[in-house]
Amino acid sequence: MANNDRKEISATIRDVAKAAGVSPATVSRYYSGSSVVGTELSNQIENAAEKLGYIHKYRKRKDRGVIALLLSDLELSFYGDVVKEILEQISRYRYRLIIIPYSNEESDYKHFITEMNIEGAIYLDEHINPDILKYIHSKNIKTIMCGGVSQNDKVESVHVNDLLAAYEGMKYLIKLKHEKILVLSDFENKIGSTFQRLMGCRKALEEYSLQGQEELIAYGKMTYEMGYRLTEKTLKAKKEFTAVFAFSDEMAMGAIKALIANGLEVPKDVSVLGFDDIAFSEKYNPPLTTIHQPIKAFVTQCLDFFMNETEHKTLDIMFPFRIIERSTCAENQRV
């Protein structure tokens, strides 16, 4: 026991640094928490300290660092589901989480990024101001977009193949004998997921010689209220359709409400297909048929990305999707 006591007393930061193969300054930063030390180096320092019996008087918790989640709002339930999944997973990675609210017109986010010891950043909105991403990149903070297509070539993206998902969704409705399909879309932006989904829809329509239905594409924010408003507007304009393909589950739910309010039954009169498979989709009445996005896999990939310290080219990572059949789609009986 006496020998062990002498061993603990005699070991210094320099001894730990030598054993870990790093500089004394790195060991000091690790224990003080004055800056984030990478996962691999942290493990080397911890292992060396354990072998030497070294215990720093300000011994740092074994946290990897701080991850920032950038949020403009929680208007979309998809965002809420992602936040919930991050909260469930992040403790396993020993990260701490800070949620940074931002507005595309304001720069308050700079205060948080400057003051916090941020190791990585996750964002969810494709319409984020590019200046925000440029600022984060200037701070050498690893950044990833979760659930969409990044328009910044220095940022990783984790998403499904939106073009193929929409293509398969449209084909699913066509095979149910629907030829007039109302598409409820977000505002189209170059190369983004909305652009890809519209391309997929148009490709499927063209394959079945059903092109020329641009008047059945309605644009707006992907919210419940907008889904209701766009569907009601289309009905009042006397445009014929037997199915709705909404680019978010909330839009789909709003569409169902509008259809019912106008005396139509789902799916007897009009089928409705959503996109995302948010947690509430299965509980909705009627349970929503939708395209599943693997939110759990998205979040795992994002957190794994921050742990990977090797240099690599920016990646665009796509996960598989699938159509979840529930109760809002049926074969068209009007043919």
C-alpha positions as a printed Julia matrix, in Angstrom:
335×3 Matrix{Float64}:
   0.0    0.0     0.0
   2.84   2.37    0.87
   4.41   1.73   -2.53
   1.14   2.57   -4.25
   0.84   5.8    -2.26
   4.36   6.83   -3.3
   3.5    5.95   -6.91
   0.44   8.23   -6.86
   2.38  11.07   -5.26
   5.4   10.78   -7.55
   3.49  10.7   -10.87
   3.2   14.11  -12.49
   1.51  15.62  -15.53
   4.79  15.23  -17.39
   4.86  11.52  -16.55
   1.3   11.09  -17.81
   2.11  13.06  -20.96
   5.16  10.93  -21.69
   3.25   7.68  -21.14
   0.35   8.89  -23.3
   2.61  10.18  -26.06
   1.25  13.73  -25.88
   2.51  17.08  -24.63
   2.14  18.18  -20.99
   0.03  21.09  -22.27
  -2.47  18.65  -23.8
  -2.78  16.76  -20.5
  -3.25  20.05  -18.66
  -5.97  21.14  -21.1
  -7.69  17.77  -20.73
  -7.93  17.99  -16.94
  -8.73  21.71  -16.77
 -11.39  21.51  -19.49
 -10.08  24.77  -20.99
 -10.51  23.29  -24.48
 -11.88  20.12  -26.02
  -9.38  17.27  -26.33
 -10.23  14.64  -28.94
 -11.59  11.22  -28.05
  -8.47   9.26  -28.98
  -6.14  11.54  -27.03
  -8.54  11.58  -24.07
  -8.45   7.78  -23.94
  -4.64   7.77  -24.14
  -4.41  10.22  -21.25
  -6.93   8.3   -19.14
  -5.15   4.99  -19.73
  -1.74   6.46  -18.92
  -3.03   8.13  -15.76
  -4.66   4.9   -14.6
  -1.46   2.9   -15.1
   0.57   5.5   -13.22
  -2.02   5.94  -10.49
  -2.17   9.64  -11.25
  -5.18  11.59   -9.94
  -5.39  15.28  -10.8
  -6.84  17.5    -8.07
  -9.22  19.0   -10.65
  -9.85  15.71  -12.38
 -12.19  16.25  -15.31
 -15.32  14.2   -15.91
 -14.98  11.76  -18.74
 -17.09  13.9   -21.06
 -16.11  14.14  -24.7
 -17.27  17.72  -25.1
 -20.28  19.83  -26.03
 -22.51  19.24  -29.04
 -24.64  22.16  -30.22
 -28.05  21.58  -31.78
 -29.11  24.57  -33.89
 -32.87  25.12  -33.89
 -34.88  27.92  -35.45
 -38.12  26.53  -33.99
 -39.96  23.32  -33.1
 -42.87  23.99  -35.45
 -42.35  20.67  -37.23
 -42.86  17.49  -35.24
 -40.0   15.9   -37.2
 -37.65  18.31  -35.41
 -39.16  17.37  -32.05
 -38.67  13.67  -32.78
 -35.01  14.3   -33.67
 -34.44  16.27  -30.45
 -36.03  13.48  -28.41
 -33.79  10.88  -30.07
 -30.65  12.96  -29.48
 -31.54  13.29  -25.8
 -32.01   9.52  -25.56
 -28.69   8.68  -27.22
 -26.25  11.41  -26.25
 -25.43  10.15  -22.76
 -24.0    6.94  -24.24
 -21.46   9.05  -26.11
 -20.56  11.09  -23.0
 -21.32  14.33  -24.81
 -23.14  17.27  -23.3
 -25.84  18.97  -25.35
 -26.66  22.63  -25.77
 -29.59  23.81  -27.88
 -28.84  27.09  -29.65
 -31.89  28.97  -30.92
 -31.24  31.07  -33.98
 -32.91  33.36  -36.46
 -31.65  33.73  -40.02
 -31.83  37.52  -39.56
 -30.0   37.75  -36.21
 -26.52  36.84  -34.97
 -27.23  35.92  -31.33
 -25.95  32.41  -32.06
 -22.39  33.81  -32.26
 -22.45  34.53  -28.53
 -23.2   30.89  -27.67
 -20.63  29.51  -30.11
 -17.94  31.88  -28.83
 -18.64  31.27  -25.14
 -19.25  27.52  -25.19
 -16.6   24.87  -25.71
 -18.34  23.33  -28.72
 -16.94  20.21  -30.37
 -19.64  19.68  -32.98
 -22.86  21.14  -34.36
 -26.04  19.54  -35.73
 -28.67  21.43  -37.68
 -32.0   20.35  -39.2
 -33.25  23.15  -41.45
 -32.14  23.23  -45.08
 -33.12  26.89  -45.25
 -30.55  27.91  -42.63
 -28.66  31.1   -43.43
 -25.36  30.09  -45.14
 -23.57  32.76  -43.09
 -24.31  30.75  -39.93
 -22.58  27.69  -41.38
 -19.64  29.78  -42.59
 -19.21  31.24  -39.1
 -19.29  27.8   -37.45
 -16.82  26.45  -40.01
 -14.48  29.38  -39.3
 -14.32  28.11  -35.7
 -13.2   24.64  -36.92
 -16.34  23.05  -35.48
 -17.42  19.8   -37.14
 -20.92  20.25  -38.52
 -23.55  17.85  -39.85
 -27.06  18.22  -41.23
 -29.56  15.69  -39.91
 -32.46  14.68  -42.14
 -31.82  16.87  -45.16
 -29.44  17.86  -47.92
 -26.76  20.39  -46.98
 -26.17  23.17  -49.47
 -22.72  23.76  -48.0
 -20.04  21.5   -49.5
 -18.06  21.55  -46.24
 -20.92  20.08  -44.19
 -21.83  16.41  -43.84
 -25.41  15.34  -44.6
 -27.41  12.43  -43.22
 -30.71  11.73  -44.97
 -32.67   9.31  -47.14
 -32.57   9.31  -50.93
 -35.37  11.86  -51.29
 -35.65  11.49  -55.05
 -36.07   7.71  -54.85
 -38.36   7.9   -51.81
 -40.76  10.3   -53.56
 -40.53   8.27  -56.76
 -41.54   5.11  -54.89
 -44.25   6.99  -53.0
 -45.78   8.27  -56.21
 -45.54   4.83  -57.82
 -47.28   3.36  -54.77
 -50.25   5.67  -55.32
 -50.29   5.1   -59.08
 -50.37   1.33  -58.56
 -53.46   1.92  -56.41
 -54.99   3.3   -59.65
 -54.67   6.98  -58.7
 -53.94   9.2   -61.68
 -54.79  12.64  -60.32
 -52.56  13.19  -57.28
 -52.33  16.4   -55.3
 -48.74  17.01  -54.14
 -48.28  19.16  -51.02
 -44.71  20.43  -51.12
 -42.37  22.71  -49.26
 -41.07  25.68  -51.23
 -38.7   24.37  -53.9
 -35.01  25.16  -53.41
 -32.13  24.18  -55.65
 -30.61  20.72  -54.86
 -32.48  20.48  -51.55
 -34.7   17.6   -50.45
 -37.86  19.29  -51.78
 -36.28  19.65  -55.22
 -35.28  15.98  -55.1
 -38.76  14.85  -54.03
 -40.44  16.81  -56.8
 -38.05  15.28  -59.31
 -38.96  11.83  -58.01
 -42.68  12.54  -58.31
 -42.33  13.89  -61.84
 -40.22  10.91  -62.88
 -42.87   8.44  -61.7
 -45.68  10.38  -63.39
 -43.7   10.51  -66.62
 -43.06   6.75  -66.55
 -46.8    6.15  -66.36
 -47.58   8.85  -68.97
 -49.3   10.99  -66.33
 -47.11  14.08  -66.66
 -48.53  17.56  -67.07
 -50.05  17.83  -63.59
 -48.13  20.87  -62.36
 -51.44  22.52  -61.38
 -51.77  19.78  -58.75
 -48.57  20.8   -56.94
 -49.26  23.17  -54.03
 -46.45  24.91  -52.12
 -46.21  26.07  -48.52
 -44.6   25.46  -45.13
 -44.77  21.8   -44.17
 -47.16  22.33  -41.27
 -50.58  20.96  -40.3
 -52.21  24.34  -40.89
 -50.67  24.68  -44.35
 -51.73  21.15  -45.31
 -55.3   22.04  -44.37
 -55.22  25.38  -46.19
 -53.69  24.08  -49.44
 -56.07  21.12  -49.61
 -59.12  23.25  -48.97
 -57.96  25.78  -51.56
 -57.55  23.0   -54.15
 -61.01  21.62  -53.37
 -62.62  25.05  -53.69
 -60.85  25.53  -57.03
 -62.7   22.38  -58.21
 -59.46  20.63  -59.19
 -59.99  16.88  -59.38
 -57.75  14.49  -57.44
 -58.18  11.09  -55.82
 -54.99  11.05  -53.74
 -52.74  13.4   -51.79
 -48.98  12.99  -51.45
 -47.76  15.33  -48.7
 -44.05  15.94  -48.12
 -44.53  15.89  -44.34
 -46.82  13.91  -42.06
 -48.18  17.11  -40.58
 -49.21  18.39  -44.0
 -50.86  15.01  -44.61
 -52.8   15.25  -41.34
 -53.93  18.78  -42.21
 -55.04  17.51  -45.63
 -57.1   14.74  -44.0
 -58.8   17.27  -41.74
 -59.67  19.45  -44.77
 -61.0   16.49  -46.74
 -63.24  15.38  -43.86
 -64.44  18.96  -43.32
 -65.53  18.98  -46.96
 -67.53  15.75  -46.65
 -64.92  13.36  -48.07
 -63.79  10.09  -46.48
 -60.19   8.9   -46.2
 -59.27   6.58  -47.86
 -62.64   5.73  -49.43
 -62.86   8.95  -51.45
 -59.27  10.24  -51.29
 -56.07   8.44  -50.28
 -53.39  10.33  -48.33
 -49.68   9.49  -48.16
 -47.32  11.3   -45.78
 -43.56  11.57  -45.43
 -41.37  11.19  -42.29
 -43.23   8.68  -40.08
 -43.17  10.94  -37.04
 -44.11   9.34  -33.72
 -47.7   10.61  -33.86
 -48.39   9.16  -37.34
 -49.34   5.75  -35.99
 -51.57   7.3   -33.3
 -53.41   9.64  -35.67
 -57.01   8.8   -36.59
 -56.92   7.26  -39.12
 -53.34   5.94  -38.69
 -51.26   7.52  -41.45
 -49.67   5.65  -44.33
 -46.29   7.3   -44.78
 -42.68   7.08  -45.91
 -40.47   6.18  -42.96
 -37.31   8.19  -42.27
 -34.98   6.35  -39.84
 -34.53   9.13  -37.26
 -32.75   6.85  -34.79
 -30.17   5.88  -37.42
 -29.78   9.54  -38.45
 -28.94  10.56  -34.89
 -26.57   7.63  -34.31
 -24.68   8.52  -37.49
 -24.43  12.17  -36.42
 -23.0   11.33  -33.0
 -20.65   8.71  -34.46
 -19.43  11.37  -36.88
 -18.23  13.57  -34.01
 -16.33  10.67  -32.46
 -14.45   9.93  -35.69
 -11.24  11.94  -35.56
  -9.77  10.77  -38.84
  -9.59  13.24  -41.7
 -11.91  12.46  -44.59
 -13.75  14.12  -47.44
 -17.19  15.55  -46.8
 -19.75  12.76  -47.07
 -23.38  12.64  -48.13
 -24.73   9.66  -46.2
 -28.04   8.15  -47.29
 -30.08   5.68  -45.28
 -32.82   3.34  -46.56
 -36.47   4.4   -46.38
 -39.64   2.33  -46.55
 -43.34   2.85  -47.06
 -45.34   2.14  -43.89
 -48.83   1.0   -44.85
 -51.53   1.91  -42.35
 -55.07   3.16  -43.0
 -55.05   6.23  -45.26
 -54.36   4.73  -48.68
 -56.6    2.44  -50.71
 -57.26   1.5   -54.32
 -59.07   4.2   -56.27
 -62.71   3.17  -56.71
 -63.59   5.97  -59.13
 -61.93   4.4   -62.19
